[in-house]
Amino acid sequence: MPPKMSTVQLQEIEAKVTAKGQVTLPKALRSHLGIQKGSRIRFRIHPHGGFEADRVLFDLDDHWKLADEVGKKGSKAKGIMTFEKMNQAKARRVW
């Protein structure tokens, strides 16, 4: 029996680079990646051309800030990082 074909379709989105080297990410891309004002993006450059980009989910500084806030009176900081999320962060070399 032949393997099932994926129903996920590749979507192409273009953006223009300004004279300052800046790119405005189209809304469809921001929505797809969950990118908001202040979000960080990590780029992986392939040795033979091309790149990948993903939203940075956890940054070491974020965790230190969270650790400082947890337990403080009036703090709204809460949440636990799962082992899966820790392993993903380690693989990206970002906590």
Backbone as CSV, one residue per row, in Angstrom:
resi,resn,N_x,N_y,N_z,CA_x,CA_y,CA_z,C_x,C_y,C_z
1,MET,0.842,-1.169,0.000,0.000,0.000,0.000,0.897,1.245,0.000
2,PRO,0.646,2.221,-0.870,1.476,3.430,-0.928,1.271,4.293,0.313
3,PRO,2.326,5.042,0.717,2.180,5.914,1.894,1.174,7.022,1.625
4,LYS,0.522,7.463,2.688,-0.437,8.563,2.560,0.299,9.851,2.237
5,MET,-0.273,10.628,1.366,0.292,11.930,1.021,-0.196,12.957,2.035
6,SER,0.664,13.847,2.401,0.297,14.897,3.349,-0.678,15.862,2.693
7,THR,-1.667,16.304,3.450,-2.616,17.278,2.926,-2.188,18.706,3.243
8,VAL,-1.061,18.861,3.948,-0.548,20.185,4.271,0.053,20.776,3.005
9,GLN,-0.338,21.978,2.690,0.166,22.619,1.489,1.188,23.684,1.846
10,LEU,2.233,23.741,1.037,3.253,24.763,1.211,2.669,26.096,0.770
11,GLN,2.869,27.099,1.573,2.369,28.428,1.246,3.550,29.349,1.052
12,GLU,3.540,30.103,-0.014,4.610,31.062,-0.270,4.113,32.463,0.041
13,ILE,4.942,33.212,0.746,4.623,34.591,1.098,5.853,35.429,0.775
14,GLU,5.649,36.531,0.111,6.760,37.421,-0.224,6.680,38.702,0.583
15,ALA,7.844,39.290,0.815,7.933,40.583,1.491,9.099,41.341,0.873
16,LYS,9.033,42.643,0.916,10.061,43.495,0.314,11.052,43.965,1.381
17,VAL,12.330,43.987,1.034,13.379,44.459,1.938,13.572,45.954,1.708
18,THR,13.584,46.734,2.799,13.779,48.179,2.688,15.256,48.509,2.523
19,ALA,15.553,49.764,2.290,16.940,50.221,2.146,17.740,49.968,3.425
20,LYS,17.057,49.909,4.565,17.723,49.648,5.847,17.861,48.152,6.135
21,GLY,17.421,47.304,5.201,17.512,45.866,5.408,16.382,45.307,6.260
22,GLN,15.328,46.067,6.419,14.203,45.629,7.242,13.124,44.994,6.371
23,VAL,12.400,44.071,6.971,11.300,43.401,6.290,10.087,43.448,7.207
24,THR,8.953,43.826,6.665,7.708,43.733,7.413,7.133,42.361,7.139
25,LEU,6.951,41.588,8.191,6.390,40.255,8.023,4.897,40.374,7.729
26,PRO,4.440,39.768,6.649,3.014,39.840,6.326,2.157,39.276,7.451
27,LYS,0.951,39.820,7.573,0.056,39.433,8.665,-0.197,37.931,8.696
28,ALA,-0.355,37.301,7.536,-0.615,35.858,7.498,0.534,35.088,8.146
29,LEU,1.767,35.521,7.919,2.936,34.861,8.505,2.994,35.108,10.011
30,ARG,2.754,36.364,10.419,2.755,36.677,11.858,1.693,35.852,12.588
31,SER,0.521,35.748,11.999,-0.558,34.973,12.615,-0.189,33.499,12.694
32,HIS,0.368,32.963,11.619,0.731,31.546,11.569,1.778,31.200,12.633
33,LEU,2.757,32.070,12.830,3.832,31.820,13.789,3.516,32.335,15.188
34,GLY,2.422,33.068,15.341,2.080,33.622,16.653,2.988,34.770,17.044
35,ILE,3.428,35.533,16.061,4.358,36.643,16.309,3.570,37.911,16.615
36,GLN,3.971,38.561,17.700,3.362,39.825,18.108,4.476,40.846,18.309
37,LYS,4.102,42.073,18.584,5.090,43.110,18.869,5.985,42.630,20.014
38,GLY,7.288,42.702,19.813,8.239,42.293,20.834,8.652,40.831,20.737
39,SER,7.991,40.049,19.877,8.382,38.647,19.709,9.782,38.563,19.123
40,ARG,10.468,37.488,19.446,11.805,37.253,18.900,11.705,36.155,17.849
41,ILE,12.526,36.281,16.806,12.549,35.306,15.728,13.967,34.771,15.605
42,ARG,14.071,33.472,15.454,15.389,32.834,15.271,15.488,32.369,13.828
43,PHE,16.630,32.687,13.187,16.889,32.276,11.818,17.967,31.196,11.816
44,ARG,17.757,30.159,11.027,18.769,29.125,10.803,19.158,29.206,9.339
45,ILE,20.426,29.478,9.093,20.909,29.654,7.730,21.501,28.341,7.238
46,HIS,21.009,27.869,6.108,21.509,26.637,5.520,22.814,26.915,4.772
47,PRO,23.778,26.017,4.843,25.090,26.250,4.245,25.061,26.432,2.725
48,HIS,24.058,25.890,2.061,24.017,25.988,0.603,22.892,26.891,0.120
49,GLY,22.512,27.851,0.961,21.461,28.795,0.591,20.161,28.486,1.314
50,GLY,19.343,29.490,1.428,18.067,29.345,2.100,18.191,29.455,3.613
51,PHE,17.054,29.580,4.259,17.033,29.666,5.717,15.671,29.248,6.233
52,GLU,15.588,29.048,7.534,14.346,28.770,8.228,14.189,29.822,9.315
53,ALA,12.966,30.117,9.654,12.702,31.084,10.730,11.594,30.549,11.620
54,ASP,11.769,30.711,12.919,10.770,30.309,13.903,10.709,31.347,15.000
55,ARG,9.557,31.424,15.633,9.411,32.301,16.800,10.155,31.653,17.961
56,VAL,10.896,32.464,18.707,11.580,31.974,19.901,10.529,31.858,20.992
57,LEU,10.348,30.645,21.495,9.310,30.416,22.490,9.774,30.739,23.901
58,PHE,11.007,30.374,24.216,11.537,30.614,25.549,12.929,31.209,25.410
59,ASP,13.203,32.219,26.161,14.510,32.845,26.171,14.999,32.806,27.622
60,LEU,16.272,32.614,27.829,16.831,32.500,29.170,16.422,33.681,30.048
61,ASP,16.482,34.891,29.494,16.109,36.067,30.279,14.658,35.996,30.750
62,ASP,13.786,35.447,29.909,12.379,35.315,30.296,12.241,34.423,31.517
63,HIS,13.022,33.352,31.555,12.930,32.432,32.682,13.493,33.037,33.958
64,TRP,14.560,33.809,33.849,15.091,34.475,35.045,14.076,35.480,35.564
65,LYS,13.438,36.231,34.677,12.420,37.195,35.102,11.261,36.478,35.779
66,LEU,10.835,35.353,35.177,9.740,34.582,35.751,10.122,34.064,37.130
67,ALA,11.339,33.535,37.250,11.799,33.013,38.543,11.836,34.116,39.590
68,ASP,12.226,35.317,39.191,12.265,36.441,40.130,10.860,36.859,40.569
69,GLU,9.889,36.711,39.672,8.531,37.174,39.954,7.697,36.163,40.726
70,VAL,7.910,34.866,40.471,7.097,33.838,41.118,7.259,33.945,42.630
71,GLY,6.163,33.976,43.306,6.193,34.026,44.765,6.161,35.433,45.341
72,LYS,6.409,36.449,44.512,6.326,37.820,45.021,4.864,38.184,45.253
73,LYS,4.624,38.924,46.285,3.266,39.344,46.607,2.700,40.166,45.440
74,GLY,1.519,39.781,44.993,0.857,40.503,43.907,1.322,40.098,42.520
75,SER,2.274,39.180,42.439,2.785,38.755,41.136,1.755,37.914,40.399
76,LYS,1.644,38.145,39.096,0.751,37.347,38.263,1.527,36.271,37.521
77,ALA,2.829,36.187,37.781,3.673,35.202,37.098,3.345,33.814,37.595
78,LYS,3.037,32.947,36.663,2.800,31.554,37.003,3.073,30.721,35.766
79,GLY,3.123,29.451,35.945,3.360,28.568,34.814,4.559,27.688,35.059
80,ILE,4.493,26.529,34.477,5.559,25.555,34.626,6.003,25.133,33.245
81,MET,7.297,25.080,33.038,7.829,24.621,31.766,7.882,23.101,31.808
82,THR,7.242,22.458,30.839,7.229,20.998,30.794,8.599,20.482,30.347
83,PHE,8.848,19.188,30.602,10.105,18.583,30.160,10.224,18.659,28.642
84,GLU,9.103,18.470,27.951,9.124,18.560,26.483,9.572,19.949,26.039
85,LYS,9.011,20.991,26.649,9.401,22.359,26.302,10.860,22.622,26.671
86,MET,11.323,22.067,27.801,12.729,22.221,28.183,13.637,21.587,27.138
87,ASN,13.283,20.380,26.701,14.095,19.692,25.696,14.099,20.443,24.373
88,GLN,12.963,21.007,23.992,12.911,21.807,22.767,13.795,23.040,22.905
89,ALA,13.745,23.685,24.067,14.567,24.867,24.303,16.052,24.507,24.278
90,LYS,16.403,23.352,24.898,17.799,22.914,24.891,18.270,22.649,23.466
91,ALA,17.397,22.036,22.660,17.766,21.745,21.272,18.024,23.020,20.492
92,ARG,17.309,24.088,20.848,17.514,25.385,20.195,18.606,26.193,20.886
93,ARG,19.123,25.657,21.999,20.134,26.316,22.824,19.610,27.616,23.418
94,VAL,18.327,27.629,23.715,17.688,28.777,24.360,16.849,28.256,25.496
95,TRP,16.951,28.869,26.641,16.104,28.514,27.792,15.118,29.596,27.901
